Amino acid sequence: MACESEKWVLMVTAQTPTNIAVIKYWGKRDESLILPINDSISVTLDPEHLCTTTTVAVSPSFDQDRMWLNGKEISLSGGRYQRCLREIRSRASDVEDEKKGIKITKKDWENLHVHIASYNNFPTAAGLASSAAGFACLVFSLAKLMNVKEDQGKLSAIARQGSGSACRSLYGGFVKWIMGKHDDGSDSIAVQLADEKHWDDLVIVIAVVSSRQKETSSTSGMRESVETSMLIKHRAKEVVPKRIVDMEEAIKNRDFPSFAHLACADSNQFHAVCLDTCPPIFYMNDTIIGCVEKWNRSEESPQVAYTFDAGPNAVLIARNRKVAASLLQRLLFHFPPSSDADLSSYVIGDKSILQDVG
Ligand code: DP6
């Protein structure tokens, strides 16, 4: 390691948006490598909105790896953090910063420690996929800092070991997480189906009904579902494989009626699996489903798709901006500004015209 002063710090900052699954991942076949029981498909949000910003720094004066999440120090001793750090470190290569006179060799990385500061601009662990953006950003920024020369697919397999859904946040647009067949997880990676410009009429509105942390984490919820639900087996084997094919087709053709039908049906089946779990798990808010279903049925074809992750907050996908404006009006009627609900809207691949209406 060459450097004029031992006081140097080298830093990288990255920003990664969260993603929302429209065909859900729920259930693992390998808990430690995080290998899923089915493929899943998601849409990555615009990086300006729900995202994690992470700064990673390295310095010879750091005597241990440390991390702060939203300003509070957290432990890095968990297996997920350790695995991501180990996988990235083992692929580190030489780094040279001529201006600062810093040269770090591949060998040096084994003895250098990192400090990580991560911020979410949205509620953490409230069913808005904070771990997805968080681990994707961690892996991406560490890979940049350590000059890791792997492609996005390989990085997605590392992020997957932090949190399954994180592998999908390494790409924009529509993304598929292929479950893979190998026991070592090397083929369980994310691939981009279409970029963010492909279908930028869509407007995603997120109704933050509650920013409280969820009672059952996704990790333990899906473990209990795999152990106790009969429905999850049927879902993974018989239902999802066909839905994946149909969803890919709907995205390719920008076919909103099929997209809406598949996304809503898949969200509903995922929550049916949660109810079929023993003890049952309740995540979502059904008032919003009732409103959207009624509205869609009163029109010639669906206007809005809904999907809920492991929390009560609704993700609503309007077919275009006009529909989004009307959706926001309806939501404000059901959840007036005096209530706890907070409505924010996001568009794919473009600036939002509807932000902060709540
Ligand atoms: C309902 O990726 O948070 O959001 O792999 O245990 O970290 P772990 O779980 P996580 O689960 C996300 C589940 C989901 C559906 C999805 O994003 O596909």
Boltz pocket constraint, residues with backbone or C-beta under 6 A from the ligand:
constraints:
  - pocket:
      binder: B
      contacts: [[A, 19], [A, 20], [A, 21], [A, 23], [A, 24], [A, 25], [A, 26], [A, 34], [A, 40], [A, 129], [A, 131], [A, 132], [A, 160], [A, 162], [A, 163], [A, 164], [A, 165], [A, 166], [A, 218], [A, 219], [A, 220], [A, 308], [A, 309], [A, 310]]
      max_distance: 6.0
